[in-house]
Amino acid sequence: METISLRIEKTTTDTIIKFTANEVLISGSYQFNNIDEAKNSPLAQQLFHLPFVKQVYISANFIAVERFNIVEWSDVQEELKEQIEIYLNNPGVLVLEENEPQQKIPVEVYAESTPNPSVQKFVANKKLVETDFEFKDKEEAKNSPLATELFNFEYVKEVFISENYVSITKLETADWGEITVEVRSFIRQYIADGKTIASINAQQKKHTQTIEEATTNLDDVSKQIIDLLDQYVKPAVAADGGNIAFQSYDATTQTVNVILQGACSGCPSSTITLKNGIENMLKQLIPGKIGQVVAVNY
């Protein structure tokens, strides 16, 4: 049986790319706009777990994918092509008939650069955890088997685990060009083996309790700040492999204290993002109540 291979082809729309196969894949055409619509297509479901995938189109001899603007095709197209080829040669069914059993989706992980040169994001095509975990060292990671294993790599400095990705902060002495393949392969195999990512009792950094305490009995301005961060800021920083958490609001000084995690922590552009982005947004949407936004580094 001939191995299925794909050829990357640009389209007239910058956000859509085609992966054309060397043989007919399916009869008919199918368009999926979200993961719920893709319930009968294991491949489309797999692709929708990638945060940049907006739409999937499967036709006779090609698979087209539309992306959100959080990435450029040049950054992810080769790994996406490899992921689809692996699925097709598994072999994997593209679209199930109503009476066909659902196939097990193979685990894939792709690497994505972030604005922080010290941090790289490794995105899985399945859900990893229910909540975010940040580990600054191996001691903090004792209840996260995955993070503990990652700290065994001498170049791993910090680990941040979110819903479907792992952000790794490396030591300055390491180069991503030399270690990315090793880290990506390790994480993919770890997930494929069904090992525990983090236990229910995984301990967050000590400031977690501070955040929880600070978010009880909040004033109206603090509640507004949290809502705005959740709605406008968190999705954007998550796409870059990080997270932002509200810590406190001081009405006297009109200062908002936030915690940057993952790729956002220590990122050279974080100050610009805070001042030109988040601070300005909060000043405009909560006029007269915001003086400055300060990142609290732990």
Sequence and secondary structure as in RCSB ss.txt:
>XXXX:A:sequence
METISLRIEKTTTDTIIKFTANEVLISGSYQFNNIDEAKNSPLAQQLFHLPFVKQVYISANFIAVERFNIVEWSD
VQEELKEQIEIYLNNPGVLVLEENEPQQKIPVEVYAESTPNPSVQKFVANKKLVETDFEFKDKEEAKNSPLATEL
FNFEYVKEVFISENYVSITKLETADWGEITVEVRSFIRQYIADGKTIASINAQQKKHTQTIEEATTNLDDVSKQI
IDLLDQYVKPAVAADGGNIAFQSYDATTQTVNVILQGACSGCPSSTITLKNGIENMLKQLIPGKIGQVVAVNY
>XXXX:A:secstr
     EEEEE SSTTEEEEEESS   SS EEESSTTTTTT HHHHHHHTSTTEEEEEE SSEEEEEE TTS HHH
HHHHHHHHHHHHHTS   SS  TTS        EEEEE SSTTEEEEEESS   SS EEESSTTTTTT HHHHHH
TTSTTEEEEEE SSEEEEEE TT  HHHHHHHHHHHHHHHHHTT  SS TT    THHHHHHHHTSS  HHHHHH
HHHIIIIIHHHHHHTTEEEEEEEEETTTTEEEEEEEETTTT TTHHHIIIIIIIHHHHHHSTTT  EEEE   
